[in-house]
């Protein structure tokens, strides 16, 4: 019966309950595995993707990498701002506000393997000045924003 269940329903999900990050589900993809964790940040929904090898749980360094930005959303914005601000102005056809929190909400991030900011990783912001609240995802390489993609 176990074979039939796996055939019909696939492999059972691998889950963790991390003492700092909360509950996560292992996502296995061709490009690599990652933990997906839905949590709150500043009383708002926040999605965290932590890259991993196999089923290894998040490392202490990865937790600290996340906490650096969770504790200081301004640092997350500042990291993405060189590309995020001009893309916002193109998207909304207007000037960027004096306070970035009037334009965006920090909603998701990827934590790279080994918590090494030289690896590829992402920071995502939801546009608050757009009726559809599009997501602006900034891809980081070498610790620098290299691309921003807007959903929709």
Secondary structure, DSSP 8 states (H G I E B T S, - for coil): -HHHHHHHH-S---EEEETTTEEEEEEEETTEEEEEEEEEETTEEEEEEEEESTT----HHHHHHHHHHHS-HHHHHHHHHHHHHHHHHHHHTS---SSGGGTEEEEEEEE-GGG-TTS-EEEEEEETTSTT--EEEEEEETTEEEEEEE--
